[in-house]
């Protein structure tokens, strides 16, 4: 069964802007796919549809066996976001917390908010080992107890990837994961995604602006332009594709069909609440 299937997918915003227009694509488990296109081409809209933040205007969309073109209950939406990890350029770590606590925040969707928040401050040995293994995979084994705010941007991005590993996500959506880091860290981060794809079979879909990195790391490339899919194939076929040419201006609206925050924002909000609760406990 395909991991992702979109058929004639459209997203029209209330102001008439086309986020996506008649997009049809299938992605199989274990693929590593790069998504290219200029700013406003529809890449972020595509990702927000895939993790259930937005609902399609029309067409069919199925991710991990769940139809996203139909209404989702809060429980169904939370279940989806447990299986789909969105890793963005903003890292979205919780600065006052340790790296260990940030990584363990990936369990929030699977264990329940209260239990997971309690676990941020009372970490069992098995959980510490799980976080340590994830951090070792991303090259941060020595940063387990460091404060997230003391890390570089590239290191914070790797913490976000380790959190997705602990989350147990089956689909990794990397939304411009190297936009805020230097070239050395960019290659390091993309090497990690490649390892996760090749060694544990994670399906990775990456929204990239850098054509050279997309060609180097992704056997399959999707190109979006003005909300339409204009290319789907191997990197070798890109030579005659106008990726960054003239386009219609697309301005994303902030209103969402599902008002829930994106998963990283939920993690930050919930863990910050837990941090306050933990501080209160120390004074009781």
Secondary structure, DSSP 8 states (H G I E B T S, - for coil): --SEEEEEEEEE-TTS-EEEEEEEEEE-TT-EEEEE--TTSSHHHHHHHHTTSS--SEEEEEETTEESSS---HHHHHHHHHHEEEEETT----TTSBHHHHHHGGGHHHH-HHHHHHHHHS--HHHHHHHHHHHHHTT-GGGTTSBGGGS-HHHHHHHHHHHHHHHT-SEEEEESTTTTS-HHHHHHHHHHHHHHHHHS--EEEEE-S-HHHHHHH-SEEEEEETTEEEEEE-GGGGGG--SSS--------S--SS-S--HHHHHHHHHHHHHHHHHHHHH-
